[in-house]
């Protein structure tokens, strides 16, 4: 009879078919780049947790990858019975399941050593699936005979600000879940029995794809599971702001194509998307778009930021998962129609915030609209910089006061079937200006790739030659973002007199 890891039991909680495939056909699994990145974040947060819970470095680390399961379980049991120091990645196997604890801390009580377990997550709050996770941890540890006093979940406190000097003492926030986790033993026992039943099946369970494929994790078997399902020519999810619940409700009725969705279920914009998608026609309110932009004169500025998020901040004064600006591109269109470009990029690894601010203020001048695409993003970053650097607040907020958002104009005045219900600039640009395409760029073609490239560039092991290559790729990508806005503005404003 198989012993199931905690991850296998959590896979079962998501989908029985996922569990069967995890056990019998793991070769079919294809994790997304986002999933793989989340694993790396988890490892990083785990390393910090070891420093926080063992500041003197006296604890023991169990390395199951190097030692194997049997040796890891044996050494864990020996340490739990003999040491009074923290243990990391202690392993247990009992009751048909096995698990490894992120942190085990000794607690002296009435002359005996008990243990406090802490599971460390890179999330910023306690999720329901975390509660299942801790229920399994508690069940396995207790059934393995561990004198477990309590169990807590530690997650990242996103309100904490990094003070610098490698001081991460406030990064994690603990939540005691002892009573709940200890009370769910019978539930976990039932999950194990169900897992054994599914494991014994000669073939995978029959399960259709659905919302569970992404809840609470994106399933790496989705492409496999959906390979033979009928594909809608015009999927319902192309409808903008059409709720997941509505999509699920229609799917249960066998409706998965726009053509079968009744108009009375759709608002005006959704009806527009449906009509033009099905007809293969373009909607463009040329007069409305031109009128929207006519109130703004030249010179005009076209601005875009690139940012990086760190679960564990590396720059003093920043918070976990804060969007930190490291690059901007700015195209300037003069009253005479001359187009100039200014850019900033810092891949030194040092905090780029202050030089970024100085370069931005100098580049944006003091008058004229500052066009962006999705103003909420750039304006929020500028507001954050103004708070962090009050000496620049007046100049930064003056830039925000001049911001004009092109996204609402695009959303209200233009739609091409190739957008597939999206008004992201990556979808709108090739529709409006077909000769400009992000997929023609070398190396960096979207924001996620820009973040990955930046992380590689600031890594100390990256060669000078590779850093130079990444720098050029990042500059080209961000420059296209703002040139795209220039061309969109030109089309929407009807300025065919300008050669841009």
PyMOL commands that set and color helices and strands:
alter all, ss='L'
color gray80, all
select helices_A, chain A and resi 6-14+16-24+26-28+33-53+64-67+69-82+128-143+178-182+185-199+211-214+222-225+236-238+244-252+258-260+263-265+268-279+286-294+353-364+375-388+390-401+407-413+417-419+425-432+438-440+447-458+464-493
alter helices_A, ss='H'
color red, helices_A
select strands_A, chain A and resi 4-5+60-61+87-94+97-109+112-120+148-156+172-176+283-284+300-308+324-333+339-345+370-372+403-405+414-415
alter strands_A, ss='S'
color yellow, strands_A
deselect
rebuild
show_as cartoon
